[in-house]
Amino acid sequence: MFLTISATGTPERPATDLGFLLHKHPESAQAFTTSYGTAHVLYPEASAERCTAALLLDVDPVALVRRRQGRGGQGRSPDAALAQYVNDRPYAASSLLAVALGTVFSSALRGVCKARPERAEEPLPLRVEVPVLPARGGPDLVRRLFAPLGWTVGAEQVGLDATFPEWGGSRYVRLVLEGELRLARALRHLYVLLPVLDDAKHYWVSADEVDKLLRAGEGWLAGHPEQHLITSRYLARRRSLTREASQRLELARLADADDTDVEEIDNAVDEATDTEEKPVPLAVRRRAAILDALRSAGAARVLDLGCGQGQLVHELLKDARFTEIVGLDVSVRALTVAARRLGLERMGERQAARVRLVQGSLVYTDKRLKGYDAAVLSEVIEHLDLPRLPALEYAVFGSARPRTVLVTTPNVEYNVRWETLPAGHVRHGDHRFEWTREEFRGWAERVAARHGYGVRHVPVGPDDPEVGPPTQMAVFTLSERPTTGPATTDPTTTEKEATAA
């Protein structure tokens, strides 16, 4: 198996920095022993203008067969036994090559480079070539996997036999990738997608493969259009592992979305309504409206669900009537920033006893959320895919059941007042939807009726006579009338309604 990685450079930023990033000196040829043979690293060219590192994996077919026999290889037919020795494993890129990449370039995969740390963080003009790559799905699938990641993809199908072109093409392609990416990101793409294209692994896939996939896929797999195919093939089509990986990737996607400071988006909206006097930022108006509603409801113990970096929690702490404040978010990184902004480590004992930050997801029920006076979901629901919205509804209104629930979300009708927002675009790239006033009212009324709440609507921000306010808020109040008990509807039964909305 053979793979090359090339970089171009200038005298000021020489291409030979590739050697530092890979932790392999261009003037040396190195060999590394693996379970199935020997991996060689060498540099066919190394100059300031262009540098190429080659990875050659010399697979030992006998070692490969012996390991398979240890996992039940005895008792096979003679034809099957022969196939163990006569196959493409020593020649076509597969999980064997991916494992060699992870072993030989482990530091580069992690993005670690003590000698050139700044280069490890920079995109490089890279070219990757794999002469023979099994591709179950053909060149089209190769392009579908690599193109969304920023690569220019060349995938040329290899013929069965050059002497007899009429025999047609094989399942192999010659792969050429070009693009400007961080080297660590490029290596992670290869580490995951080489075995995915081969649709086979040379070792038993266990539960720890999910962790390997998520580590290598961090920052790119959660949003990949072929995410399900990648996870399914990488995990050898084991449904339980694929389901676990999909759930954890969804949490990662939501975490990345929560890391965005919504105030930056809101300030951009305010620029569109700027007058001679500097306007009050929409985020400030939203928090003021939420605080007014909580005070009117007489809430003392409050949940901030999807608290992000703690802006609302900070405002709640200023008012002594809020005796217990819990900020919940799926992003550990956002909670860390929130703790730092709030100054939890420096906070006095009595003040610190009022606030708690916890990690969790709103698409799962959580016993920690029960028994509170009020819950706030401020600019949260629009970050969920519509089919997952019923799960959030049940977790909050059906399971936690606070007396008051406040939900704010953008009013898509107001977007026409934002001159810098192209027509048909939502306010933020991670918004899965943005509702009109009628759509939001319809959703809120269905949720209220299903779970025993009443609901009223409050405009937030300038209430335009034609398109309404920039933010719409629904105030849900638990009915004082006796009911038959908390709603127990399975979230999946409401998916069609959420999708229709």
C-alpha positions, -999 to +999 in steps of 0.1 A: +000+000+000+013+034-009+003+070+000+020+103-006+014+137+010+028+168-007+030+204+004+042+235-015+059+265+001+081+296-003+116+305+010+099+323+039+074+294+047+094+264+033+075+232+023+100+212+043+081+223+074+061+192+065+089+171+081+085+190+114+047+185+113+050+148+106+079+144+131+099+126+103+132+141+090+133+145+052+169+133+050+161+100+067+142+068+056+125+052+086+108+019+091+082+010+117+070-025+127+033-031+127+012-062+134+008-070+097+041-059+082+065-029+080+056+007+074+083+028+057+084+067+056+106+084+030+108+117+011+110+114-027+115+152-028+123+179-002+129+215-011+116+249+001+092+249-029+078+214-026+081+185-002+066+150-005+063+124+023+055+088+013+041+061+034+047+026+021+031-003+040+046-036+032+020-061+043+029-096+053+000-118+040+010-147+061+008-126+093-026-114+082-039-149+077-025-162+109-043-135+129-076-143+111-072-180+119-069-171+156-105-157+152-121-187+137-103-192+104-101-230+108-124-253+090-128-233+058-131-247+023-099-250+002-111-221-020-117-199+010-083-208+024-066-198-010-085-166-010-069-156+023-035-155+005-046-144-030-064-110-024-060-073-026-050-067+011-013-061+006-019-036-023-051-016-020-055+011+007-077+000+035-080+000+073-045-015+074-032+017+059-054+038+082-040+020+113-004+026+099-012+063+096-024+065+132+007+046+144+034+063+123+019+099+124+002+098+158+015+133+168+006+148+135-029+134+138-033+152+172-020+184+157+010+185+180+043+200+168+066+216+194+092+227+168+067+245+146+035+250+167+022+279+146+025+258+114+004+230+130-024+255+133-022+269+097-038+255+066-012+242+041-015+237+004-017+199+003-019+172-023-026+136-013-023+107-037-034+071-032-027+050-063-051+021-055-081+026-033-111+003-030-142+023-034-175+004-029-197+031-044-173+042-071-158+076-079-191+093-071-190+082-035-154+092-032-164+128-042-194+128-019-172+119+010-142+142+004-156+172-014-177+186+015-145+187+036-128+213+014-109+190-010-108+192-048-113+155-056-098+135-085-111+099-085-102+080-116-116+044-119-089+018-124-096-006-153-097-044-147-070-050-173-052-025-195-048-051-222-085-057-224-103-024-218-136-040-229-137-057-195-146-024-180-137-008-147-129-023-114-140-013-079-107+005-074-099+042-080-068+063-081-074+091-056-059+126-058-069+152-032-059+189-033-068+217-009-056+240+018-062+223+052-044+218+085-023+187+082-039+172+113-074+176+098-063+161+065-048+130+082-080+125+102-100+126+070-079+098+056-079+078+089-117+076+089-126+075+052-101+050+038-118+021+057-152+036+050-146+034+012-132-001+015-163-009+036-143-035+056-120-037+086-092-061+093-099-063+130-129-068+153-149-036+158-157-031+195-173-003+215-140+017+218-142+022+180-169+048+187-144+069+207-118+066+180-143+077+153-154+108+174-119+118+181-108+116+145-141+132+133-141+161+157-149+193+140-160+178+106-180+146+110-211+160+129-220+183+099-210+159+071-239+152+047-229+115+046-225+112+083-248+082+087-230+063+059-196+071+074-205+060+109-223+029+097-194+017+076-167+027+100-184+008+127-189-023+105-226-017+103-232-026+140-265-008+147-259-003+184-226+014+179-239+034+149-268+047+170-245+056+199-221+075+175-250+094+159-264+105+193-230+117+205-224+135+172-257+153+176-246+164+210-213+177+196-232+196+169-254+213+195-224+220+216-207+238+187-239+258+181-241+268+217-205+281+216-217+309+193-223+341+212-258+351+202-252+387+212-230+391+181-259+380+159-284+402+178-261+433+175-261+427+137-300+428+138-299+460+158-277+477+131-306+473+107-329+493+130-303+519+140-316+554+145-300+586+156-300+573+192-280+541+198-305+513+202-306+489+232-291+456+220-318+430+212-301+405+236-304+430+264-341+435+256-346+398+255-331+392+289-351+421+303-384+406+290-375+372+304-367+387+339-400+407+338-419+375+330-401+355+358-409+382+383-445+384+373-447+346+377-433+348+412-405+323+403-377+318+428-360+286+416-352+290+379-337+267+352-318+283+323-319+255+297-293+260+270-275+286+291-246+290+268-219+313+282-241+324+312-254+358+302-289+352+315-275+334+346-254+366+353-286+388+352-306+364+374-278+365+401-283+403+404-318+398+417-321+383+452-356+370+447-341+343+425-329+320+452-317+290+431-304+292+395-294+262+374-277+267+341-278+236+319-260+233+286-248+204+263-214+221+258-188+216+285-167+243+268-196+268+271-201+260+307-164+265+314-166+300+298-198+307+318-181+297+351-152+320+343-174+349+333-195+345+364-164+343+386-176+312+404-142+306+420-141+341+435-178+343+444-188+345+481-202+315+498-238+327+500-239+339+464-222+307+451-249+286+469-275+302+446-260+290+413-251+257+397-239+249+362-246+214+349-240+196+316-269+178+299-290+175+268-326+188+263-336+159+241-334+135+271-354+135+303-334+145+333-345+140+370-323+169+380-347+193+362-378+184+382-394+206+409-385+241+397-407+272+395-396+282+360-376+272+330-362+294+302-353+283+267-339+314+252-330+311+215-326+273+218-354+255+199-343+268+165-310+249+168-327+215+169-337+195+138-375+195+137-378+157+142-360+161+175-382+189+188-409+165+203-382+150+225-373+184+239-411+191+244-415+160+264-383+164+284-393+200+295-432+201+295-439+164+301-411+153+325-396+183+342-430+203+343-420+236+359-449+259+367-437+285+341-418+279+309-405+308+288-395+301+251-380+328+229-371+323+192-365+345+161-394+358+141-385+350+105-409+377+092-387+404+107-357+392+087-367+415+058-358+445+080-322+432+082-306+447+051-274+427+054-292+393+055-297+378+020-333+368+011-342+333+021-313+330+047-317+324+084-300+346+110-274+320+119-259+291+100-268+266+127-305+275+128-325+245+116-356+266+111-370+301+119-408+304+124-433+330+115-456+343+142-484+321+131-461+290+131-448+297+165-483+303+179-495+271+164-466+251+179-470+267+213-507+261+215-503+224+206-476+220+232-497+238+258-528+217+251-509+184+251-492+190+284-517+210+305-504+245+302-519+278+292-499+301+269-496+338+261-473+356+236-451+386+243-432+406+216-395+413+223-379+443+206-395+469+183-430+456+173-432+464+136-468+469+125-462+448+093-437+421+103-439+420+141-410+420+166-375+405+159-379+380+188-411+363+198-417+349+233-442+324+246-450+323+283-464+289+293-482+285+327-491+252+342-529+249+345-542+251+381-571+228+372-566+192+382-555+170+354-552+133+348-514+137+354-483+147+334-484+140+297-469+107+289-471+109+251-441+092+235-421+120+217-420+101+185-458+104+181-455+141+176-428+141+150-452+146+121-467+176+138-434+192+143-423+185+108-455+200+094-450+231+115 
